[in-house]
C-alpha cells in the first residue's frame, strides 16, 4: 500500500424512513449519535423533548465507534424516565474508501466496507407488536424466558460461607 494514498470516503447516509424497526410511532425523536457528540448535550436535548411531551418515543442511532455512546445514552434515558418499552435492531451501512495511486500506471482502488449501526427505540407508550425480535420491557417476560413465571423457583438452598482469612506466618 506504499504506492497509494488515501483519498475520499463515501458513506451511505442513514435515512429516517430506513430505520429497520417495525411499527415506529408517527412523531418520534431521532437522535443520531456521532463519535464526537457530547453525551450531556444529547441527553439534555432528548430529556427536554420528553419532558415537554413533544414526543413519546426516541430512537437512538449510532454507527461504528458511536455504538457504545448510543447504547449508554439510551440506558441513561431509560432509567431517568422509567421507559418500559424498548426495541433494539442492528443493521449495516456501506462505506467506500478510495485509494489514489502515487505511481503512474496503477488504478484507483475502491475498498467497500460494511459498518455496523444500532437503532434503539425507547417508547413511553406500549408498542403494538411485543413479539418482534429485539423487544424488551422492564416488566413482563424477558427475551431469554419461555414463559412468564409468577414466583421465582427456589431449587437450591444457598449456604453462607465463612470469609477467607489469611494466615499470618
LOSE-452949 format. One line per 2 residues: their letters; for each residue x, z, y of N, C-alpha, C. Coordinates in nm, 2 decimals. Each point is the difference from the previous one (the first is absolute). Last residue first. Layout:
REM residues N
A = X:Z:Y:X:Z:Y:X:Z:Y | ...
REM end
This chain:
REM residues 169
XX = 0.21:5.90:-1.57:0.11:0.02:-0.09:0.12:0.06:0.07 | -0.58:-0.07:0.02:0.12:0.02:0.08:0.12:0.03:-0.10
XX = -0.48:-0.29:-0.06:0.08:0.11:-0.05:0.13:0.01:0.09 | -0.50:-0.20:0.13:0.14:-0.04:-0.02:0.08:0.13:-0.04
XX = -0.53:-0.13:-0.07:0.09:0.09:0.07:0.14:-0.04:-0.04 | -0.53:-0.22:0.02:0.13:-0.01:-0.06:0.09:0.10:0.08
XX = -0.53:0.09:-0.06:0.09:-0.09:0.07:0.14:0.02:-0.06 | -0.44:0.03:-0.30:0.08:0.09:0.09:0.10:-0.09:0.07
XX = -0.48:-0.19:-0.15:0.14:0.03:-0.05:0.07:0.09:0.10 | -0.54:-0.10:-0.15:0.10:0.00:0.11:0.13:0.04:-0.05
XX = -0.39:-0.28:-0.25:0.07:0.13:0.01:0.09:0.00:0.11 | -0.46:-0.29:-0.13:0.13:0.00:0.05:0.06:0.14:0.01
XX = -0.38:-0.29:-0.31:0.02:0.12:0.08:0.15:0.01:0.04 | -0.34:-0.44:-0.13:0.12:0.08:-0.02:0.00:0.13:0.09
XX = -0.37:-0.31:-0.01:0.06:-0.01:-0.13:0.11:0.09:-0.03 | -0.40:-0.08:0.35:0.10:0.11:-0.01:0.06:-0.01:-0.14
XX = -0.27:-0.36:0.36:0.01:0.06:-0.13:0.12:0.10:0.00 | -0.32:-0.13:0.43:0.12:-0.03:-0.07:0.01:0.07:-0.13
XX = -0.47:-0.15:0.21:0.10:0.11:0.01:0.13:-0.04:-0.07 | -0.32:-0.34:0.06:-0.06:0.10:0.08:0.10:0.11:0.03
XX = 0.11:-0.53:-0.08:-0.02:0.12:-0.08:-0.04:0.11:0.09 | -0.01:-0.57:-0.03:0.00:0.12:0.09:-0.02:0.12:-0.08
XX = 0.23:-0.43:-0.22:-0.13:0.05:0.05:0.02:0.12:0.09 | 0.38:-0.26:-0.12:-0.10:-0.08:-0.06:-0.14:0.04:0.04
XX = 0.48:0.06:0.28:-0.10:0.06:-0.09:-0.10:-0.10:-0.05 | 0.35:-0.10:0.32:0.06:0.02:-0.13:-0.10:0.07:-0.10
XX = -0.10:-0.09:0.47:0.02:-0.13:-0.07:0.06:0.02:-0.14 | -0.32:0.38:0.21:0.13:-0.06:0.04:0.03:-0.12:-0.09
XX = -0.49:0.23:0.15:0.09:-0.04:-0.10:0.13:-0.06:0.05 | -0.26:0.34:0.33:-0.04:-0.10:-0.10:0.11:-0.03:-0.10
XX = 0.09:0.11:0.52:-0.09:0.07:-0.10:-0.03:-0.10:-0.11 | 0.28:-0.15:0.33:0.04:0.14:0.00:-0.07:0.08:-0.11
XX = 0.07:-0.53:-0.07:-0.07:0.09:0.09:0.05:0.14:-0.01 | 0.14:-0.57:-0.10:0.02:0.14:-0.02:-0.09:0.08:0.09
XX = 0.11:-0.55:-0.21:-0.08:0.10:0.07:0.03:0.14:-0.03 | 0.19:-0.42:-0.18:0.07:0.06:0.11:-0.08:0.10:0.08
XX = -0.25:-0.37:-0.29:0.14:0.05:-0.03:0.06:0.04:0.13 | -0.53:0.04:-0.06:0.10:-0.10:0.02:0.14:0.06:-0.02
XX = -0.44:0.22:-0.01:0.06:-0.03:-0.13:0.11:-0.11:0.02 | -0.31:0.17:0.33:0.10:0.11:-0.03:0.07:-0.03:-0.13
XX = -0.29:-0.27:0.39:0.05:-0.02:-0.13:0.11:0.10:-0.03 | -0.24:0.01:0.42:-0.10:-0.05:-0.09:0.05:0.00:-0.15
XX = 0.18:0.37:0.36:0.01:-0.15:-0.02:-0.09:-0.04:-0.11 | -0.03:0.42:0.38:0.02:-0.04:-0.14:0.01:-0.15:-0.01
XX = 0.16:0.23:0.46:-0.12:-0.03:-0.07:0.02:-0.04:-0.15 | 0.37:0.09:0.27:-0.08:0.12:0.01:-0.13:-0.02:-0.07
XX = 0.47:-0.26:-0.11:-0.13:-0.01:0.06:-0.07:0.13:0.00 | 0.50:-0.30:-0.06:-0.06:0.14:0.01:-0.13:-0.01:0.06
XX = 0.37:-0.36:-0.25:-0.12:0.02:0.08:-0.04:0.15:-0.02 | 0.47:-0.30:-0.05:-0.07:0.13:-0.04:-0.12:0.01:0.09
XX = 0.40:-0.38:-0.18:-0.11:0.02:0.09:-0.07:0.13:-0.05 | 0.52:-0.26:-0.05:-0.10:0.10:-0.04:-0.11:0.00:0.10
XX = 0.41:-0.36:-0.18:-0.08:0.05:0.11:-0.10:0.11:-0.06 | 0.50:-0.29:-0.14:-0.12:0.07:-0.03:-0.06:0.05:0.13
XX = 0.29:-0.46:-0.06:0.01:0.14:0.05:-0.13:0.08:-0.03 | 0.28:-0.47:-0.18:-0.13:0.07:0.01:0.03:0.14:0.04
XX = 0.30:-0.48:0.08:-0.01:0.13:-0.06:-0.15:0.05:0.02 | 0.35:-0.47:0.03:-0.14:0.05:0.01:0.00:0.14:-0.07
XX = 0.39:-0.34:0.24:-0.03:0.10:-0.10:-0.14:0.06:0.02 | 0.31:-0.47:0.13:-0.12:0.08:0.03:-0.02:0.10:-0.11
XX = 0.43:-0.32:0.23:-0.06:0.07:-0.11:-0.13:0.08:0.05 | 0.28:-0.47:0.17:-0.05:0.13:0.04:-0.07:0.06:-0.13
XX = 0.41:-0.34:-0.08:-0.14:0.00:0.05:-0.04:0.14:0.04 | 0.50:-0.26:0.01:-0.08:0.09:-0.07:-0.15:0.00:0.06
XX = 0.36:-0.26:0.18:-0.02:-0.05:-0.13:-0.09:0.10:-0.08 | 0.32:0.19:0.40:-0.07:-0.13:-0.01:-0.02:-0.04:-0.15
XX = 0.04:0.51:0.15:0.08:-0.11:-0.04:-0.08:-0.12:0.00 | -0.19:0.42:0.08:0.11:0.00:0.10:0.09:-0.12:-0.02
XX = -0.56:0.08:-0.12:0.14:-0.02:-0.04:0.10:0.00:0.11 | -0.48:0.28:-0.04:0.06:-0.12:0.06:0.14:-0.01:-0.05
XX = -0.47:0.25:-0.18:0.15:0.02:0.01:0.06:-0.13:0.05 | -0.51:0.27:-0.01:0.07:-0.12:0.01:0.15:0.03:0.03
XX = -0.46:0.25:-0.23:0.12:0.02:0.07:0.07:-0.14:0.00 | -0.53:0.19:-0.07:0.10:-0.10:-0.03:0.12:0.02:0.09
XX = -0.44:0.29:-0.22:0.10:-0.01:0.10:0.09:-0.11:-0.04 | -0.53:0.21:-0.15:0.12:-0.09:-0.02:0.09:0.00:0.13
XX = -0.33:0.40:-0.22:0.00:-0.11:0.10:0.13:-0.08:-0.02 | -0.35:0.36:-0.31:0.13:-0.05:0.04:-0.02:-0.10:0.11
XX = -0.27:0.47:-0.21:0.00:-0.15:0.00:0.14:-0.04:0.04 | -0.34:0.47:-0.15:0.13:-0.06:0.03:-0.01:-0.15:-0.01
XX = -0.36:0.44:0.11:0.03:-0.13:-0.07:0.14:-0.04:0.04 | -0.38:0.45:0.02:0.14:-0.05:0.02:0.02:-0.13:-0.08
XX = -0.41:0.35:0.21:0.03:-0.11:-0.09:0.14:-0.05:0.04 | -0.35:0.47:0.09:0.13:-0.08:0.02:0.00:-0.11:-0.10
XX = -0.32:0.44:0.22:0.00:-0.12:-0.07:0.12:-0.08:0.03 | -0.11:0.44:0.20:-0.02:0.01:-0.14:0.02:-0.13:-0.08
XX = 0.19:0.27:0.46:-0.06:-0.12:-0.04:-0.01:-0.01:-0.15 | 0.15:0.35:0.36:-0.06:0.02:-0.13:-0.08:-0.12:-0.04
XX = 0.30:0.05:0.39:-0.15:-0.02:0.02:-0.07:0.02:-0.13 | 0.47:0.07:0.01:-0.04:0.05:0.14:-0.15:-0.01:0.01
XX = 0.22:-0.17:-0.39:0.00:0.14:0.00:-0.06:0.06:0.13 | 0.06:-0.47:-0.04:-0.09:0.05:-0.10:-0.02:0.15:0.00
XX = 0.33:-0.20:0.27:-0.13:-0.02:0.06:-0.11:0.05:-0.10 | 0.45:0.01:-0.15:-0.02:0.09:0.11:-0.14:-0.01:0.06
XX = 0.12:-0.31:-0.33:-0.02:0.13:-0.06:-0.02:0.11:0.11 | 0.09:-0.45:0.13:-0.13:0.01:-0.07:-0.02:0.14:-0.05
XX = 0.42:-0.10:0.18:-0.10:0.00:0.11:-0.14:0.02:-0.06 | 0.36:-0.06:-0.30:0.01:0.13:0.07:-0.11:0.01:0.11
XX = 0.05:-0.41:-0.22:-0.06:0.10:-0.09:0.00:0.14:0.06 | 0.20:-0.35:0.24:-0.14:-0.02:-0.01:-0.07:0.10:-0.09
XX = 0.47:-0.01:0.02:-0.05:0.05:0.13:-0.15:-0.01:0.00 | 0.24:-0.18:-0.36:0.00:0.15:-0.01:-0.06:0.06:0.13
XX = 0.05:-0.47:-0.02:-0.10:0.04:-0.09:-0.01:0.16:-0.01 | 0.30:-0.31:0.26:-0.10:0.08:0.07:-0.11:0.05:-0.10
XX = 0.38:-0.29:-0.12:0.05:0.13:0.03:-0.11:0.09:0.07 | -0.21:-0.41:-0.20:0.14:0.02:-0.02:0.04:0.15:0.03
XX = -0.46:-0.10:0.19:0.07:-0.08:-0.09:0.15:0.03:0.00 | -0.54:0.20:0.13:0.14:0.00:0.03:0.07:-0.08:-0.11
XX = -0.52:0.19:0.21:0.07:-0.10:-0.06:0.15:0.00:0.03 | -0.51:0.29:0.02:0.15:0.01:0.03:0.06:-0.11:-0.08
XX = -0.52:0.10:0.18:0.08:-0.07:-0.10:0.15:0.01:0.05 | -0.49:0.28:0.09:0.13:-0.04:0.05:0.07:-0.07:-0.12
XX = -0.54:0.18:0.18:0.10:-0.04:-0.11:0.12:-0.05:0.07 | -0.38:0.13:0.24:-0.01:0.10:-0.10:0.10:-0.04:-0.12
XX = -0.04:-0.09:0.58:0.01:-0.06:-0.14:-0.01:0.12:-0.10 | -0.07:0.10:0.44:-0.01:-0.15:0.03:0.01:-0.07:-0.13
XX = 0.01:0.49:0.11:-0.10:-0.06:-0.09:-0.02:-0.15:0.03 | 0.31:0.34:0.19:-0.10:-0.06:0.08:-0.11:-0.07:-0.08
XX = 0.37:0.19:-0.23:-0.06:0.11:0.08:-0.12:-0.05:0.08 | 0.28:-0.31:-0.23:-0.09:0.07:-0.09:-0.07:0.11:0.07
XX = 0.32:-0.24:0.25:-0.11:-0.09:-0.04:-0.10:0.07:-0.09 | 0.39:0.23:0.12:-0.09:-0.02:0.12:-0.12:-0.08:-0.03
XX = 0.35:0.05:-0.33:-0.08:0.12:0.02:-0.10:-0.01:0.11 | 0.31:-0.35:-0.07:-0.11:0.00:-0.10:-0.09:0.12:0.01
XX = 0.37:-0.03:0.30:-0.10:-0.11:0.02:-0.11:0.01:-0.10 | 0.36:0.30:-0.05:-0.08:0.04:0.11:-0.11:-0.11:0.03
XX = 0.31:-0.09:-0.35:-0.09:0.11:-0.03:-0.09:0.04:0.12 | 0.35:-0.32:0.06:-0.10:-0.05:-0.09:-0.11:0.10:-0.03
XX = 0.37:0.14:0.26:-0.08:-0.10:0.08:-0.11:-0.05:-0.09 | 0.32:0.28:-0.20:-0.09:0.08:0.09:-0.09:-0.10:0.08
XX = 0.32:-0.18:-0.29:-0.11:0.06:-0.07:-0.09:0.07:0.09 | 0.30:-0.43:0.12:0.01:0.15:0.01:-0.13:0.06:-0.06
XX = 0.25:-0.50:-0.11:-0.11:0.07:0.06:0.02:0.15:0.00 | 0.29:-0.37:-0.18:0.04:0.08:0.12:-0.12:0.07:0.06
XX = -0.06:-0.27:-0.40:0.11:0.09:-0.02:0.04:0.09:0.12 | -0.51:-0.15:-0.04:0.13:-0.08:0.00:0.11:0.10:-0.02
XX = -0.57:-0.03:-0.07:0.12:0.08:0.01:0.12:-0.08:-0.01 | -0.54:-0.06:0.13:0.12:-0.07:-0.06:0.12:0.07:0.03
XX = -0.55:0.12:-0.01:0.13:0.04:0.05:0.11:-0.07:-0.08 | -0.55:-0.05:0.12:0.11:-0.05:-0.08:0.13:0.04:0.06
XX = -0.55:0.16:-0.01:0.12:0.00:0.08:0.11:-0.04:-0.09 | -0.53:-0.14:-0.05:0.10:0.09:-0.04:0.12:-0.01:0.09
XX = -0.52:-0.18:-0.06:0.09:0.03:0.10:0.10:0.11:-0.04 | -0.29:-0.18:-0.34:-0.01:-0.10:0.11:0.11:0.02:0.11
XX = 0.10:0.17:-0.50:-0.11:0.03:0.10:0.02:-0.11:0.11 | 0.15:-0.12:-0.50:0.05:0.07:0.12:-0.11:0.02:0.10
XX = 0.02:-0.17:-0.50:-0.10:0.06:0.08:0.06:0.09:0.12 | 0.37:-0.14:-0.33:-0.13:-0.04:-0.01:-0.10:0.09:0.08
XX = 0.54:-0.14:0.07:-0.09:0.11:-0.04:-0.14:-0.04:0.01 | 0.44:-0.24:0.12:-0.06:-0.01:-0.14:-0.08:0.12:-0.04
XX = 0.12:-0.27:0.48:0.03:0.13:-0.06:-0.08:0.00:-0.13 | 0.00:-0.36:0.33:0.06:-0.01:-0.13:0.04:0.13:-0.06
XX = -0.20:-0.08:0.44:-0.09:-0.05:-0.10:0.06:-0.01:-0.14 | 0.26:0.14:0.38:-0.10:0.10:-0.02:-0.10:-0.05:-0.11
XX = 0.51:-0.17:-0.01:-0.12:-0.02:0.08:-0.10:0.10:-0.04 | 0.57:-0.09:0.00:-0.12:0.07:-0.07:-0.12:-0.02:0.09
XX = 0.44:-0.34:-0.03:-0.07:0.10:0.07:-0.12:0.06:-0.08 | 0.48:-0.23:-0.15:-0.14:-0.02:-0.01:-0.07:0.12:0.07
XX = 0.51:-0.16:0.12:-0.08:0.09:-0.08:-0.15:-0.04:0.01 | 0.53:-0.20:0.08:-0.14:-0.03:0.02:-0.08:0.08:-0.09
XX = 0.53:-0.01:0.23:-0.09:0.05:-0.11:-0.14:-0.04:0.04 | 0.52:-0.22:0.14:-0.13:0.07:0.03:-0.07:0.05:-0.12
XX = 0.51:-0.07:-0.06:-0.08:-0.06:0.11:-0.12:0.08:0.02 | 0.52:0.08:-0.22:-0.14:0.03:-0.01:-0.07:-0.06:0.12
XX = 0.44:-0.21:-0.22:-0.03:0.11:0.09:-0.15:0.01:0.00 | 0.41:-0.21:-0.35:-0.13:0.00:0.06:-0.02:0.11:0.10
XX = 0.37:-0.09:-0.31:-0.01:-0.12:0.07:-0.14:-0.01:0.08 | 0.14:0.37:-0.28:0.09:0.00:0.12:-0.02:-0.13:0.07
X = -0.21:0.13:-0.42:-0.08:0.00:0.12:0.09:0.00:0.13
REM end
